[in-house]
Amino acid sequence: MMSHPARWACIFLAVWAGVTIGMFLLTNYVLQDAFMLFLCFMLVYPVMTLVGCFIYAKSCGIRWYMPFMMIPIIAVVYIASVNFRAIQPNIFVTTLFGMLFGSGIGNIFADKKLLEAHKKERRDRRLHEDKKYRKILDD
C-alpha cells in the first residue's frame, strides 16, 4: 500500500464517497425513517470515517490532501439534498472528528521507519540521485 499513497487515497475516497452517497439515498428515498437516518449517520458513518482514516494513516501516514478531498465531497452531498439538510446538520462535525481522530490515531501506530524510507525514496527519485555516476574520462 505504500508504493502510491495518492492512488490509495483516491481509491479510499471513492469507496468512502460511494458508501456515504449510498447511505444518503437509502435513508432519504428508500427507507424514510428517522431511526434509519440515526443508525446510518450517527453510528455507521462516523465509525466508517474513523476506521478508514485510521487504516490509511497507519499505512501511508498523514497526507495533506485527505481533508481537502473529503470535506468537498460531503459538502456536495449536504447541499444537493433537501431532507438531509433539515435533519442532519452535524455531518460536517462528524466528518471532521472522524477524520482527525482516525488519522491521528493511525499516525501514532504507523511504522515511522517505513514512512521515512518511503519519503527518502521519493525524494531521491525526484532528485534523480538513484542514477549511477559514471566518469567521462573513464575510458
N, C-alpha and C positions, 0 to 999 in steps of 0.2 A: 504494500500500500504506500510505501514511502517514495516510490520512484516518481510519481507525478501527483503532488498534492492538489494542484489546481483541477486536474481531471477528476480526482476523487471528490473534491468539493462540489464540482458540478453534478456528479452522479448523486451525491448525498442530497444536494439541494433539489434535484429533480424528483427523487423519491419522496423527500420531505414535503415538497410542494404538492405532489400528486396525492399523497395521503391527506394533507390538510384540505385541499380542494374537494377531495372525495368525502371527507367528513362534513365539510360545509354543505355539499349537495345533499348528502344523506340526511342531515338534520333540518335543512330548510325546505326540501322538496319531497323527500320520500317518507321519512318518519318525523312528522312535525310534532314533536313532543318536547316539553321543557326538560324532562328527565334525560332524554337522549342528548339534548344540547349540553346539559350539565356534564353528563358522562363523557361526551367526546371532547369538549373544550375546557373542562376544568380538571379532568383526570387523565385522559389518554393523550391529549395534545401536549401538555407540559412535560409529561413523562417521556413522550416520544422525542420532543425537542431536547430535553436534558440528556437522555441516553445517546441520541445521535451526535450531539456536540461533544459529549464525553468520549465516545469512540473515535471520532475524527481527531480531536485534540490529543488523545493518547497516542494515536498513530502518526499524525503529521505535525503536531504542535499547534500553537495558536496562530492563525493566519488573519491578516487584516481584512481580507475580502469577505470573510464569512458574514459579519453583521451587515455589510453593505449589500449583500445579496439576499439575506433573509428578511430584513425589515421591509424592503420594497415589495417583496412577494406578498407578505401578509398585509401590507397597506393596500395593494390592489384588490385582494380578497375582501378586505374591510370596506373599501369604497364601492366595489361593484355590487354589493348586496344591500338590500333594504332591511330584511329581517335580522340579519347578523348585527347590524349597527344598533338596532333598538335593544337587543337583549345582551349582547356580548361586547361591551366597550373595552374590557380589560385584556383583549387578545394581544395588544402591544406589550403590556406589562408581563404577561405570562411568557411571551416570546423572549423578551429581554432577559428575564430572570432565568429561564431555562437555558438560553444561550450562554449567559455569563457564568452561571454556576456549573453547567456541563463542561464548558471549555476550561474553566479554571480548575476544576477537579481533574479533568482529563490531562491537563498540562502538569499537574502535580505527579501523576502516575506515569508520565511519558518517560521513555528511555532517553535521557539527556545526551548520552554519548552517541547514540544513533542519530539523533536530531542534529547534533553538532557535526558529525561526519557527513551527513547529507548536505548540510549548509556549506561545508568546506568543499565538497564535491561539486556542488552547484556553482560556487564562486570560482573554482578552478576551471570548470568548463566554460564559464562566462569569460574568464581572462585568458583562455587558451593556454594555460600553463601545463596542461596534460600532454602537449606535444613534445616530442623528444628534440633536444637541441643538437644540431649537427654542425660542426665547424665547416667553414667554406674551404679552408686550406688543408683539409684532412685527406686529400687525395694522395 
